[in-house]
């Protein structure tokens, strides 16, 4: 869904939007539990190769309705990437509901639990859960102005899972875990670093950027041992060299904010500086260090690596600012 949404943003091709829309429909019907997104649907080649009319009369494969933290983090992120380019009200509603359910039931002081099912629960503090839920929360902040416990999740992750050398463990150092000996997975570390960089740009707190940089530096020189993970690693490494942000001093959902979401490339963070009415506890972002004066209400500014590149007070002016160097 996220990839097709980005494809639609860059090309305007309706086929990409329609493919993302089908993903939205699957998540919010077949996999929807009533509270959030379920874990998966079983595979059945005979069912999925049926013609649509024949499929209506067939019994669909069973659905595992366990609500997993990491997969709902991915779902919230994907739904809201689609919302950023389409303003889809249903996708917004489902993303918000999934986020709130997961944060209410699976997050405790920033520590994320993999799942809960009655008295049964999964492990807590696994890196994949922390990283993917954080990504969903930072996207929620950028698109809706609703951060949820993004800061708490990030702080717990850095304080509990990042070693002195910068690498992230796959889970807590003590107690039940994945293995007797911790692992330091590249792919999950990349996801954590990417989300931490987003949070740094949303909050103006450079310690999250430092944590992301340390995580990436821990794998420096290991490129020849990487598989497909090298793509994500290279992407976040490049973003760390030149992080870009569009700060918008309006309520989320304003014409200027929506224009910023559509005009920004997919690696640029849009930071609404005014708290959402839905989440009055949202912490507004901050101006880059050394900037003189505050951003006026109704203005947006483009910031690259802490340096302001220009301001705009309308969607058209923002488009001119962003495309003037192309």
C-alpha positions in Angstrom: 0.0 0.0 0.0 2.8 2.4 0.9 4.7 1.7 -2.3 1.6 2.1 -4.5 0.7 5.3 -2.7 4.1 6.7 -3.4 3.9 5.5 -7.0 0.6 7.5 -7.3 2.2 10.6 -5.7 5.1 10.6 -8.2 3.3 9.6 -11.4 -0.4 10.5 -10.9 -1.3 7.1 -12.4 -4.7 6.0 -11.2 -3.7 2.4 -11.4 -1.3 2.9 -8.5 -4.0 4.7 -6.5 -6.5 1.9 -7.2 -4.0 -0.8 -6.2 -3.4 1.1 -2.9 -7.2 1.4 -2.5 -7.6 -2.3 -2.8 -5.1 -2.7 0.0 -7.1 -0.4 2.2 -10.2 -2.4 1.5 -8.5 -5.7 2.4 -7.1 -4.3 5.7 -10.4 -2.7 6.7 -12.7 -5.6 5.8 -11.1 -9.0 5.6 -8.4 -8.4 8.2 -10.3 -5.9 10.4 -11.1 -7.3 13.9 -13.4 -4.5 15.0 -10.6 -2.9 16.9 -7.5 -3.1 14.7 -5.9 -5.1 11.9 -5.6 -8.9 12.3 -2.4 -10.8 11.8 -3.0 -12.6 8.5 -5.3 -14.6 6.2 -4.4 -18.1 5.3 -3.2 -18.9 1.8 -5.3 -21.0 -0.5 -4.4 -21.0 -4.2 -7.7 -22.6 -5.2 -9.6 -19.7 -3.6 -7.4 -16.8 -4.7 -7.3 -17.9 -8.3 -11.1 -18.0 -8.6 -12.9 -15.4 -10.7 -14.5 -12.7 -8.5 -18.0 -14.0 -9.2 -17.0 -17.5 -8.2 -15.2 -16.3 -5.1 -18.4 -14.8 -3.6 -19.8 -18.3 -3.3 -16.7 -20.0 -1.9 -15.6 -20.2 1.7 -12.6 -17.8 2.2 -9.5 -18.9 4.0 -9.5 -18.4 7.7 -8.2 -15.1 9.3 -5.9 -15.0 12.3 -7.5 -12.1 14.2 -4.6 -11.6 16.7 -3.7 -8.0 16.9 0.1 -7.7 16.6 1.9 -4.5 17.5 4.4 -4.6 14.7 1.9 -5.3 11.9 -0.5 -2.7 13.1 2.4 -0.2 13.1 3.0 -1.0 9.5 -0.8 -0.8 8.7 -1.2 2.6 10.4 1.8 3.9 8.5 0.5 2.5 5.1 -3.0 3.7 5.6 -1.9 7.2 6.5 0.6 7.4 3.6 -2.4 6.8 1.4 -4.4 9.4 3.3 -1.6 12.0 2.8 -2.2 11.8 -1.0 -5.9 11.2 -1.1 -7.6 12.6 2.0 -9.5 9.3 2.3 -11.8 9.6 5.3 -12.3 5.8 5.8 -8.6 5.1 5.8 -8.1 8.0 8.3 -10.8 6.5 10.6 -9.4 3.0 10.5 -5.8 4.1 11.0 -6.8 6.2 14.0 -8.8 3.4 15.5 -6.1 0.8 15.1 -3.5 3.2 16.5 -5.6 4.0 19.6 -6.4 0.4 20.2 -2.8 -0.8 20.0 -1.6 2.1 22.2 -4.2 1.5 24.8 -3.7 -2.3 25.0 -0.1 -3.0 24.0 1.9 0.1 25.1 3.0 0.6 28.7 5.3 3.5 29.4 6.8 3.2 26.0 7.4 -0.5 26.1 5.4 -2.4 23.4 4.0 -5.9 23.9 3.7 -8.0 20.8 0.1 -9.1 21.5 -2.4 -9.8 24.2 -5.1 -12.4 24.1 -7.0 -12.7 27.3 -4.5 -13.8 30.0 -2.0 -14.7 27.3 0.5 -12.2 26.0 3.5 -12.1 23.8 7.0 -10.8 24.6 7.5 -7.2 25.4 10.2 -4.8 24.2 11.0 -6.6 21.0 12.9 -4.2 18.6 10.6 -5.0 15.6 7.5 -4.0 17.6 9.1 -0.9 19.0 10.4 0.2 15.6 7.3 -0.4 13.5 4.9 1.0 16.0 7.1 4.1 16.2 7.0 4.4 12.4 3.2 4.3 12.5 3.1 7.0 15.3 5.5 9.4 13.5 3.4 9.1 10.3 0.3 9.7 12.4 2.0 12.8 13.8 3.0 14.1 10.3 -0.4 13.4 8.6 -2.9 13.9 11.4 -1.0 15.9 14.0 -1.6 13.1 16.4 1.6 11.6 17.9 0.2 9.3 20.5 3.0 7.9 22.7 5.7 8.3 20.0 8.2 10.0 22.3 7.7 7.4 25.0 8.1 4.5 22.6 11.3 6.1 21.1 12.8 6.9 24.6 12.2 3.3 25.8 13.7 1.9 22.7 16.8 4.0 22.9 17.3 3.6 26.6 16.6 -0.1 26.8 17.7 -1.6 23.5 20.5 0.5 22.1 24.0 -0.5 23.2 26.9 1.8 24.0 28.3 1.0 20.5 25.0 2.2 18.9 23.6 -1.1 17.7 20.1 -2.1 18.7 19.4 -5.5 20.4 16.5 -7.5 19.1 14.9 -7.4 22.6 15.5 -6.9 26.3 18.9 -8.2 27.6 17.3 -10.1 30.4 14.2 -12.3 30.8 12.5 -14.3 28.0 13.6 -13.4 24.6 14.0 -14.7 21.1 17.2 -16.6 21.8 19.6 -17.1 24.7 22.0 -14.6 23.1 20.7 -11.3 21.8 20.9 -10.6 18.1 21.6 -7.2 16.5 19.4 -7.4 13.3 20.2 -4.9 10.5 16.8 -4.7 9.0 15.0 -3.9 12.3 17.8 -1.4 13.2 17.2 0.3 9.9 13.5 0.6 10.6 14.2 2.0 14.1 16.7 4.5 12.7 14.4 5.7 10.0 11.6 6.3 12.5 13.9 8.0 15.0 15.1 10.4 12.3 11.4 11.2 11.5 10.9 11.9 15.2 13.9 14.1 15.4 12.5 16.3 12.6 9.0 16.3 14.2 10.2 17.3 17.7 13.4 19.3 16.9 15.2 17.0 19.4 18.6 16.1 17.9 19.2 13.2 20.3 16.9 11.1 18.2 19.0 11.9 15.1 22.2 11.0 17.1 20.6 7.7 18.1 19.7 6.9 14.5 23.2 7.8 13.3 24.8 5.6 15.9 22.6 2.7 14.8 23.6 3.1 11.2 27.3 3.6 12.0 27.3 0.3 13.9 27.0 -1.4 10.5 29.4 0.8 8.6 31.7 -1.3 6.4 29.4 -4.3 6.4 27.8 -3.6 3.0 29.3 -6.6 1.3 27.6 -8.8 3.9 24.2 -7.3 3.3 21.4 -8.6 1.2 18.4 -6.7 0.1 18.6 -4.8 3.4 21.3 -2.7 1.8 18.6 -0.6 0.1 17.0 0.5 3.3 20.3 1.0 5.0 21.5 3.2 2.2 18.3 5.2 2.2 18.4 6.0 5.9 22.1 6.7 5.7 21.5 9.3 3.0 18.6 10.8 4.9 20.9 11.3 7.9 23.4 13.2 5.8 20.8 15.7 4.6 17.5 15.5 6.6 14.7 17.6 5.2 11.6 18.9 6.8 8.6 21.1 5.9 7.3 22.8 9.1 3.8 24.0 8.8 2.3 26.5 11.3 -1.3 25.6 10.8 -3.7 23.0 12.1 -3.3 19.6 10.5 -5.6 19.2 7.6 -5.4 22.8 6.5 -4.8 23.5 2.8 -1.2 24.4 3.4 -0.6 21.3 5.4 -2.2 19.1 2.8 -0.2 20.7 0.1 3.0 20.0 2.0 2.1 16.3 2.3 1.5 16.1 -1.5 4.5 18.2 -2.5 7.1 16.7 -0.2 9.1 13.8 -1.6 8.6 10.6 0.4 11.8 11.1 2.4 10.9 14.6 3.6 9.0 14.9 6.9 6.1 17.3 7.2 5.9 18.6 10.7 2.6 20.4 11.8 3.5 22.8 14.5 0.0 23.3 15.8 -1.5 20.5 17.9 -4.5 18.6 16.5 -7.9 19.2 18.1 -8.2 15.4 18.3 -5.0 15.1 20.4 -4.5 18.2 22.6 -1.5 16.5 24.2 0.4 16.7 21.0 3.8 18.4 21.4 4.4 21.0 18.7 7.6 20.8 16.7 10.4 23.3 17.0 12.2 25.7 14.8 15.7 24.8 13.8 18.5 25.9 16.0 19.7 29.4 15.4 16.7 30.6 13.5 15.6 34.1 14.2 12.0 34.6 15.1 9.2 32.2 15.1 7.3 30.9 12.1 4.2 33.0 11.7 0.8 31.3 11.9 -0.3 30.3 8.4 3.3 29.9 7.1 5.4 27.0 6.1 9.1 26.7 5.8 11.5 24.2 4.2 14.4 23.2 6.4 17.4 21.2 5.2 19.9 19.9 7.8 18.8 22.6 10.2 19.1 25.4 7.7 16.0 27.3 6.5 15.7 27.3 2.7 12.6 29.5 2.4 9.1 30.2 3.5 5.6 30.1 1.9 2.2 31.2 3.0 0.1 29.4 0.4 0.1 26.1 -1.4 1.1 27.8 -4.7 3.9 29.6 -3.0 5.1 26.4 -1.4 5.0 24.6 -4.7 7.1 27.4 -6.2 9.6 27.2 -3.4 10.0 23.4 -3.7 10.3 23.3 -7.4 12.4 26.4 -8.0 15.6 24.5 -7.9 14.5 21.7 -10.2 
